[in-house]
Amino acid sequence: MTKTPPSPMPMPPSLRRPVTSVAALAATLAATAGAQGPATPLPSATVQAVDRAIATVTPQVVAWRRDIHRHPELGWRETRTAKLVADHLRALGLAVEEGVGVTGVLGVLKGARPGPTIALRADMDALPVTERTGLPFASEATTTVNGQQVGVMHACGHDTHTAILMGVASVLAGMKAQLPGTVVFVFQPAEEGGSPLDGKTANGGAAAMLATGFWERLRIDAVYGLHSWPGPVGTVSLRSGGLMASSDNWKVVVRGRQTHGALPWGGVDPVVAGAAIVTELQSVVSRRLDLSGGPAVLTTGYFIGGVRENIIPDSAVMAGTLRTFSRETRAKAQAELRRVAEKVAEAHGATATVTIVEGYPVTVNDPKWFPRAHAVLQRALGATNVIESAPSMPAEDFSRFLERAPGTFFFLGGTPTGKDPEAAPRNHSPFYDVDEGALPVGVRALAHLALDALVHGVPRAAAGDR
């Protein structure tokens, strides 16, 4: 932890109201329990209690963020971060489970009265990126990736996600005696993907955690999460339906016949065939997919062939990523990728072997659930601070939780003050930073979403659709 806790972030006026008595809070929660509908506001006593708690916990949230940022850990290795989280949750009196999906942590807060079970999720992993922000708490950690030494950095804001959810746990734990239902705090490893260190197959941390059966065991009714994103501090952005794309990795191995570079007619050149495949793949999105249902991207990330300038090699390899917004488009794009690679290689007298590994599904905010979550965020943050997002081509394994229960995922504006969100360094940049003024906004948004679902209930029709 940092030796001197930072001073509190400035609170908007809505966070400065005095808190009412615990008795009044309990009375208003009891009076509104079971109510449903997007137009039903939280009781004023509840809002006031949340505001006071956020003002109190914000300095600690900032300190946590700086500590986690200074000590980043790659996916499946988040042992220090997980311990920090688990120790905090235990200190709050929550039931804690560690090692869930390798390094994941669960904290279960049971309210005093019956009610739904709501999950809130944060991801903990960092990226193999050498930090260049110049922050006083910048990472100095390093690792080795593909034989090369590289830095480790929270270049996607997961340090803020973890600190925010730790803050939400503090806020809601302070209201435990008056809460109906249960809140499950899900601190997830490895959102950035890959397989766990024990060698078991799992596509990202969400799948690894779900494979333990915790979701069914705890009978989760709804789920919420956020991601730091370019945008003005104080704002969030989201959309109904597909918010973030599905993600598939693909690889094509082109096999020809090796020969001397000066005698190309004596062999079959896989480099030329591969280059033609790369070019023709650009027509998959532009000419072969119906994009009326959402955008798509097909990118070749690398192309490797040969080891010497005067040898036409036996094979060449290329690989890339495919992003789509519907199952139908995903299937069509995969089929066209295979067809293009195989037929173009054949036209050059070569062969192509195509491998496609499906990654995360589309992150879908259920249109039937979305209006309620949208209304909650508008009331919590102000209507003008809740912005409609365009579809985003990066992928998120929070999508796996949304396949299990209704809920909402949204972007938290965190562009440093004075910088243009369109021009500022984006996620995965070595210069990426999040304005700490966004931290209490994230705490407030998640706390209000959870309380709305606890107090007003989760419609059985919504939960039963899964």
C-alpha positions as CSV (number, residue, x, y, z in Angstrom):
1,M,0.0,0.0,0.0
2,T,1.1,3.6,-0.4
3,K,2.5,5.0,2.8
4,T,0.4,8.2,2.7
5,P,-3.3,7.8,1.6
6,P,-4.2,10.3,-1.0
7,S,-6.7,13.0,-0.2
8,P,-10.3,12.3,-1.2
9,M,-11.5,12.9,-4.7
10,P,-13.9,15.9,-5.0
11,M,-17.5,14.7,-4.5
12,P,-20.3,15.9,-6.7
13,P,-23.2,17.5,-4.8
14,S,-25.3,14.4,-4.9
15,L,-22.6,12.6,-2.8
16,R,-22.6,15.3,0.0
17,R,-26.0,14.8,1.4
18,P,-26.2,13.8,5.1
19,V,-26.9,10.2,6.0
20,T,-30.2,9.4,7.7
21,S,-30.6,7.0,10.6
22,V,-30.2,3.2,10.2
23,A,-33.7,2.8,11.5
24,A,-35.1,5.1,8.7
25,L,-33.0,3.1,6.1
26,A,-34.4,-0.2,7.3
27,A,-37.9,1.1,7.2
28,T,-37.7,2.4,3.7
29,L,-36.0,-0.7,2.4
30,A,-38.8,-2.8,4.0
31,A,-41.5,-0.6,2.5
32,T,-40.2,-0.9,-1.1
33,A,-38.9,-4.5,-1.1
34,G,-40.4,-6.5,-4.0
35,A,-41.2,-3.5,-6.1
36,Q,-40.3,-3.7,-9.7
37,G,-40.0,-1.5,-12.8
38,P,-37.4,0.9,-14.2
39,A,-39.2,4.0,-13.0
40,T,-39.0,3.0,-9.3
41,P,-36.2,5.0,-7.5
42,L,-34.2,3.8,-4.6
43,P,-35.4,5.2,-1.2
44,S,-33.8,8.5,-0.4
45,A,-32.5,7.1,2.9
46,T,-30.6,4.4,0.9
47,V,-29.2,7.0,-1.5
48,Q,-28.0,9.1,1.3
49,A,-26.4,6.2,3.1
50,V,-24.6,5.2,-0.1
51,D,-23.4,8.7,-0.7
52,R,-21.8,9.0,2.8
53,A,-20.2,5.6,2.5
54,I,-18.7,6.4,-0.9
55,A,-17.2,9.7,0.4
56,T,-15.6,7.8,3.3
57,V,-14.2,4.9,1.2
58,T,-12.9,6.9,-1.8
59,P,-9.4,7.7,-0.4
60,Q,-8.9,4.0,0.3
61,V,-10.2,3.1,-3.2
62,V,-7.6,5.4,-4.7
63,A,-4.9,3.9,-2.5
64,W,-5.8,0.4,-3.5
65,R,-5.8,1.4,-7.2
66,R,-2.3,2.8,-6.9
67,D,-1.0,-0.2,-5.0
68,I,-2.4,-2.6,-7.5
69,H,-1.1,-0.5,-10.4
70,R,2.4,-0.5,-8.9
71,H,2.3,-4.3,-8.5
72,P,0.6,-5.7,-11.6
73,E,0.3,-9.5,-12.2
74,L,-0.4,-11.4,-15.4
75,G,-3.4,-13.7,-15.8
76,W,-3.5,-16.8,-13.6
77,R,-0.7,-15.3,-11.5
78,E,-2.7,-12.6,-9.6
79,T,-1.7,-14.1,-6.2
80,R,-0.7,-10.8,-4.5
81,T,-3.8,-9.0,-5.8
82,A,-6.0,-11.9,-4.8
83,K,-4.6,-11.9,-1.3
84,L,-5.2,-8.1,-1.0
85,V,-8.8,-8.6,-2.1
86,A,-9.5,-11.6,0.1
87,D,-8.0,-10.0,3.2
88,H,-10.2,-6.9,2.7
89,L,-13.4,-9.0,2.2
90,R,-12.7,-11.0,5.3
91,A,-12.1,-7.8,7.3
92,L,-15.6,-6.8,6.2
93,G,-17.1,-10.0,7.6
94,L,-17.8,-11.6,4.2
95,A,-17.6,-15.3,3.5
96,V,-14.5,-15.6,1.2
97,E,-13.5,-18.3,-1.2
98,E,-10.0,-18.3,-2.8
99,G,-8.5,-20.2,-5.7
100,V,-11.8,-20.2,-7.6
101,G,-10.7,-20.7,-11.2
102,V,-7.0,-20.8,-10.2
103,T,-6.6,-17.3,-8.7
104,G,-10.2,-16.0,-8.5
105,V,-11.8,-14.7,-5.3
106,L,-15.4,-14.8,-4.2
107,G,-16.9,-12.7,-1.4
108,V,-20.4,-13.4,-0.3
109,L,-22.4,-10.8,1.6
110,K,-25.6,-12.1,3.0
111,G,-28.2,-9.5,3.9
112,A,-30.4,-9.7,7.0
113,R,-33.5,-10.5,5.0
114,P,-34.4,-12.9,2.1
115,G,-34.0,-11.6,-1.4
116,P,-32.3,-12.1,-4.8
117,T,-28.6,-12.9,-5.3
118,I,-26.7,-10.3,-7.3
119,A,-23.2,-10.7,-8.6
120,L,-20.8,-7.9,-9.2
121,R,-17.6,-8.6,-11.1
122,A,-14.1,-7.1,-11.5
123,D,-11.1,-8.5,-13.4
124,M,-7.6,-8.5,-11.8
125,D,-5.0,-9.3,-14.5
126,A,-2.5,-7.1,-16.2
127,L,-0.8,-7.1,-19.6
128,P,2.7,-7.8,-20.9
129,V,3.3,-4.1,-21.6
130,T,6.2,-1.9,-20.6
131,E,4.6,1.1,-18.8
132,R,5.5,4.6,-20.1
133,T,3.0,6.8,-18.2
134,G,5.6,8.4,-15.8
135,L,3.1,8.0,-12.9
136,P,4.7,8.1,-9.5
137,F,3.2,4.7,-8.9
138,A,4.1,3.2,-12.3
139,S,4.9,-0.4,-12.6
140,E,8.5,-1.6,-12.6
141,A,7.5,-5.3,-13.0
142,T,8.9,-7.4,-15.8
143,T,8.3,-10.8,-17.3
144,T,9.4,-13.0,-20.2
145,V,7.0,-13.5,-23.1
146,N,8.0,-15.6,-26.2
147,G,11.7,-15.4,-25.1
148,Q,11.7,-11.6,-24.8
149,Q,11.8,-9.5,-21.6
150,V,8.9,-7.1,-21.3
151,G,7.2,-5.0,-18.7
152,V,4.0,-5.9,-16.9
153,M,1.4,-3.1,-16.7
154,H,-2.3,-2.5,-15.9
155,A,-2.7,-1.1,-19.4
156,C,-6.4,-2.0,-19.6
157,G,-7.6,-0.5,-16.3
158,H,-8.2,-3.7,-14.4
159,D,-6.5,-2.1,-11.4
160,T,-9.3,0.4,-11.3
161,H,-11.9,-2.3,-11.7
162,T,-10.5,-4.3,-8.7
163,A,-10.2,-1.2,-6.5
164,I,-13.7,0.0,-7.4
165,L,-15.3,-3.4,-6.5
166,M,-13.4,-3.5,-3.2
167,G,-15.0,-0.1,-2.5
168,V,-18.4,-1.3,-3.4
169,A,-17.9,-4.2,-1.0
170,S,-17.1,-1.7,1.8
171,V,-20.2,0.4,1.0
172,L,-22.7,-2.5,0.9
173,A,-21.1,-4.4,3.8
174,G,-21.9,-1.3,5.9
175,M,-25.6,-1.7,5.1
176,K,-25.7,-5.5,5.7
177,A,-28.2,-5.4,8.5
178,Q,-30.7,-3.7,6.3
179,L,-30.2,-5.5,3.0
180,P,-32.5,-8.0,1.5
181,G,-30.8,-10.8,-0.4
182,T,-27.2,-11.6,-1.2
183,V,-24.3,-9.9,-3.1
184,V,-21.6,-12.0,-4.6
185,F,-18.4,-10.1,-5.3
186,V,-16.6,-11.9,-8.2
187,F,-12.9,-11.0,-8.5
188,Q,-11.9,-12.7,-11.7
189,P,-8.4,-13.7,-13.1
190,A,-7.3,-13.7,-16.7
191,E,-9.8,-11.7,-18.5
192,E,-7.1,-11.1,-21.1
193,G,-7.4,-14.8,-22.0
194,G,-5.2,-17.8,-22.2
195,S,-5.1,-21.1,-20.4
196,P,-4.4,-21.5,-16.7
197,L,-0.9,-22.5,-15.5
198,D,-2.1,-26.0,-14.5
199,G,-2.6,-26.9,-18.1
200,K,-6.4,-27.3,-18.0
201,T,-8.3,-26.0,-20.9
202,A,-10.1,-22.7,-20.2
203,N,-10.7,-19.8,-22.4
204,G,-10.2,-16.9,-20.0
205,G,-10.9,-16.5,-16.3
206,A,-14.6,-16.3,-16.5
207,A,-14.8,-19.8,-18.0
208,A,-12.4,-21.1,-15.4
209,M,-14.5,-19.7,-12.5
210,L,-17.8,-20.9,-14.0
211,A,-16.3,-24.4,-14.4
212,T,-16.1,-24.6,-10.6
213,G,-19.9,-24.5,-10.4
214,F,-20.1,-21.5,-8.2
215,W,-22.7,-19.8,-10.3
216,E,-25.3,-22.6,-9.9
217,R,-24.3,-23.2,-6.3
218,L,-24.9,-19.6,-5.3
219,R,-28.0,-19.3,-7.6
220,I,-27.1,-15.9,-9.0
221,D,-30.1,-14.0,-10.4
222,A,-28.4,-11.0,-12.0
223,V,-24.9,-9.7,-12.7
224,Y,-23.2,-6.3,-13.3
225,G,-19.8,-5.2,-14.4
226,L,-17.9,-2.2,-15.8
227,H,-14.8,-1.4,-17.8
228,S,-12.7,1.8,-17.8
229,W,-12.8,3.3,-21.2
230,P,-12.1,6.6,-23.0
231,G,-14.7,9.2,-22.0
232,P,-15.2,12.2,-19.8
233,V,-14.9,11.6,-16.0
234,G,-18.4,11.3,-14.5
235,T,-19.9,9.6,-17.5
236,V,-20.7,6.0,-18.4
237,S,-21.6,4.6,-21.8
238,L,-23.6,1.5,-22.7
239,R,-26.0,0.1,-25.2
240,S,-28.9,-2.4,-25.4
241,G,-28.0,-5.6,-27.2
242,G,-24.5,-6.2,-28.5
243,L,-22.0,-4.0,-26.7
244,M,-18.7,-5.8,-27.4
245,A,-17.8,-8.2,-30.2
246,S,-17.1,-11.9,-30.1
247,S,-13.5,-12.9,-30.6
248,D,-12.0,-15.8,-32.5
249,N,-8.4,-16.6,-33.2
250,W,-7.5,-18.1,-36.5
251,K,-4.4,-19.6,-38.1
252,V,-3.6,-20.7,-41.6
253,V,-0.6,-22.9,-42.6
254,V,0.1,-22.8,-46.3
255,R,2.2,-25.7,-47.6
256,G,4.0,-25.6,-50.9
257,R,7.2,-27.2,-52.2
258,Q,10.6,-25.8,-51.2
259,T,13.1,-24.8,-53.9
260,H,16.0,-22.4,-54.7
261,G,14.9,-18.8,-54.8
262,A,16.5,-18.4,-58.2
263,L,14.5,-21.4,-59.5
264,P,10.8,-20.7,-58.4
265,W,9.4,-22.9,-61.2
266,G,10.9,-25.9,-59.5
267,G,8.7,-25.6,-56.5
268,V,5.4,-24.1,-55.1
269,D,5.8,-20.8,-53.4
270,P,3.8,-20.6,-50.1
271,V,4.8,-17.0,-49.5
272,V,3.1,-15.8,-52.7
273,A,0.1,-18.0,-52.1
274,G,-0.1,-16.7,-48.5
275,A,0.2,-13.1,-49.6
276,A,-2.7,-13.7,-52.0
277,I,-4.7,-15.2,-49.1
278,V,-4.1,-12.1,-46.9
279,T,-5.3,-9.9,-49.7
280,E,-8.4,-11.9,-50.6
281,L,-9.4,-12.2,-46.9
282,Q,-10.1,-8.4,-47.0
283,S,-13.1,-9.2,-49.2
284,V,-14.7,-11.4,-46.5
285,V,-16.0,-8.5,-44.5
286,S,-16.4,-6.0,-47.4
287,R,-18.1,-8.3,-49.9
288,R,-19.2,-11.6,-48.2
289,L,-20.9,-10.6,-44.9
290,D,-24.3,-9.0,-44.3
291,L,-23.3,-6.2,-41.9
292,S,-26.8,-4.9,-41.3
293,G,-26.8,-6.9,-38.0
294,G,-23.6,-5.4,-36.8
295,P,-20.0,-4.7,-37.8
296,A,-17.2,-7.2,-38.3
297,V,-13.4,-7.2,-38.4
298,L,-11.0,-9.8,-39.9
299,T,-7.4,-8.9,-39.2
300,T,-4.2,-10.7,-40.1
301,G,-1.8,-10.1,-37.2
302,Y,1.3,-11.9,-38.4
303,F,2.7,-13.6,-41.5
304,I,5.9,-15.7,-41.3
305,G,7.5,-17.6,-44.1
306,G,11.1,-18.6,-44.8
307,V,14.5,-18.2,-43.1
308,R,16.8,-17.2,-45.9
309,E,16.6,-14.8,-48.8
310,N,17.4,-17.3,-51.5
311,I,15.2,-20.2,-50.4
312,I,11.5,-20.5,-51.2
313,P,10.3,-22.2,-48.1
314,D,8.1,-25.3,-47.7
315,S,5.5,-23.5,-45.7
316,A,4.2,-20.1,-44.5
317,V,2.1,-19.3,-41.5
318,M,-0.3,-16.5,-40.9
319,A,-2.7,-15.8,-38.0
320,G,-5.2,-13.2,-36.9
321,T,-8.4,-12.3,-35.2
322,L,-12.1,-12.3,-36.2
323,R,-14.7,-10.1,-34.5
324,T,-18.4,-10.3,-35.1
325,F,-21.7,-9.3,-33.4
326,S,-24.0,-12.3,-34.1
327,R,-23.8,-16.1,-34.2
328,E,-24.9,-16.1,-37.8
329,T,-22.3,-13.6,-38.9
330,R,-19.7,-15.4,-36.9
331,A,-20.5,-18.7,-38.6
332,K,-20.6,-17.2,-42.0
333,A,-17.2,-15.4,-41.5
334,Q,-15.5,-18.5,-40.3
335,A,-16.8,-20.5,-43.3
336,E,-15.7,-17.8,-45.7
337,L,-12.2,-17.6,-44.1
338,R,-11.8,-21.3,-44.6
339,R,-13.0,-21.2,-48.2
340,V,-10.8,-18.3,-49.2
341,A,-7.7,-19.8,-47.6
342,E,-8.2,-23.2,-49.1
343,K,-9.3,-22.2,-52.6
344,V,-6.7,-19.4,-53.1
345,A,-3.9,-21.8,-51.9
346,E,-5.3,-24.4,-54.4
347,A,-5.2,-21.9,-57.2
348,H,-1.4,-21.5,-56.5
349,G,-0.8,-25.2,-56.4
350,A,-0.4,-25.2,-52.6
351,T,-2.6,-26.4,-49.7
352,A,-3.9,-24.5,-46.7
353,T,-4.8,-25.9,-43.3
354,V,-7.1,-23.5,-41.3
355,T,-7.6,-23.6,-37.6
356,I,-10.1,-21.4,-35.8
357,V,-10.3,-21.3,-32.0
358,E,-13.5,-19.7,-30.8
359,G,-13.0,-17.2,-28.0
360,Y,-15.4,-15.0,-26.1
361,P,-19.0,-14.6,-27.2
362,V,-20.7,-11.3,-27.9
363,T,-21.2,-9.2,-24.8
364,V,-25.0,-8.7,-24.9
365,N,-26.9,-6.4,-22.6
366,D,-30.3,-8.1,-22.6
367,P,-32.8,-5.6,-24.2
368,K,-35.5,-6.8,-21.8
369,W,-33.4,-5.9,-18.8
370,F,-31.6,-2.9,-20.2
371,P,-34.2,-0.2,-19.7
372,R,-34.2,-0.8,-16.0
373,A,-30.4,-0.7,-15.6
374,H,-30.3,2.4,-17.8
375,A,-32.8,4.2,-15.7
376,V,-30.9,3.3,-12.5
377,L,-27.7,4.7,-13.9
378,Q,-29.4,7.9,-15.0
379,R,-30.8,8.4,-11.5
380,A,-27.4,7.7,-9.9
381,L,-25.2,9.7,-12.2
382,G,-27.5,12.2,-14.0
383,A,-29.3,11.6,-17.3
384,T,-26.7,13.6,-19.3
385,N,-23.9,11.5,-17.9
386,V,-25.3,8.2,-19.3
387,I,-24.3,8.0,-23.0
388,E,-25.2,5.6,-25.7
389,S,-22.2,3.6,-26.8
390,A,-21.4,2.5,-30.3
391,P,-20.7,-1.2,-30.7
392,S,-17.1,-1.9,-29.6
393,M,-14.9,-4.4,-31.5
394,P,-12.8,-5.5,-28.5
395,A,-14.1,-8.6,-26.6
396,E,-14.9,-9.3,-23.0
397,D,-15.4,-12.6,-21.1
398,F,-18.0,-10.9,-18.9
399,S,-20.1,-12.1,-21.8
400,R,-20.0,-15.6,-20.3
401,F,-21.7,-14.3,-17.2
402,L,-24.4,-12.5,-19.2
403,E,-25.2,-15.8,-20.9
404,R,-26.1,-17.2,-17.4
405,A,-28.2,-14.3,-16.0
406,P,-29.7,-11.0,-16.9
407,G,-27.5,-8.0,-16.2
408,T,-25.6,-5.1,-17.7
409,F,-22.0,-4.3,-18.7
410,F,-21.0,-0.6,-19.2
411,F,-18.0,1.6,-19.9
412,L,-16.7,3.9,-17.2
413,G,-15.3,7.2,-18.6
414,G,-11.8,7.7,-17.3
415,T,-9.9,9.9,-19.7
416,P,-7.5,12.1,-17.6
417,T,-8.9,15.6,-17.1
418,G,-7.7,18.0,-19.8
419,K,-7.2,15.3,-22.5
420,D,-9.4,14.6,-25.5
421,P,-10.9,11.1,-25.1
422,E,-10.6,10.6,-28.9
423,A,-6.8,11.5,-28.8
424,A,-5.8,10.2,-25.4
425,P,-3.9,6.8,-25.2
426,R,-6.4,4.0,-25.3
427,N,-6.6,0.6,-23.5
428,H,-3.5,-1.6,-24.0
429,S,-1.2,1.5,-24.7
430,P,1.9,1.9,-22.6
431,F,0.7,5.4,-21.9
432,Y,-2.8,4.4,-20.8
433,D,-4.1,6.0,-17.6
434,V,-7.4,6.4,-15.8
435,D,-8.4,9.6,-14.0
436,E,-8.9,8.7,-10.3
437,G,-12.0,11.0,-10.3
438,A,-13.7,8.1,-12.1
439,L,-13.3,5.7,-9.2
440,P,-16.1,7.0,-7.0
441,V,-18.3,7.2,-10.1
442,G,-17.8,3.5,-10.7
443,V,-18.5,2.7,-7.0
444,R,-21.7,4.7,-7.1
445,A,-22.9,3.1,-10.4
446,L,-22.3,-0.5,-9.2
447,A,-23.7,0.1,-5.8
448,H,-26.9,1.6,-7.2
449,L,-27.4,-1.2,-9.7
450,A,-26.9,-3.8,-7.0
451,L,-29.2,-2.1,-4.5
452,D,-31.9,-1.6,-7.2
453,A,-31.9,-5.4,-7.9
454,L,-31.9,-6.2,-4.2
455,V,-34.6,-3.8,-3.1
456,H,-36.9,-4.0,-6.1
457,G,-36.2,-7.6,-7.0
458,V,-35.2,-9.5,-10.2
459,P,-38.3,-10.4,-12.3
460,R,-38.6,-14.1,-12.5
461,A,-39.2,-13.9,-16.2
462,A,-35.9,-12.2,-16.7
463,A,-33.9,-14.7,-14.6
464,G,-35.9,-17.6,-16.0
465,D,-35.0,-16.8,-19.6
466,R,-31.5,-18.1,-19.0
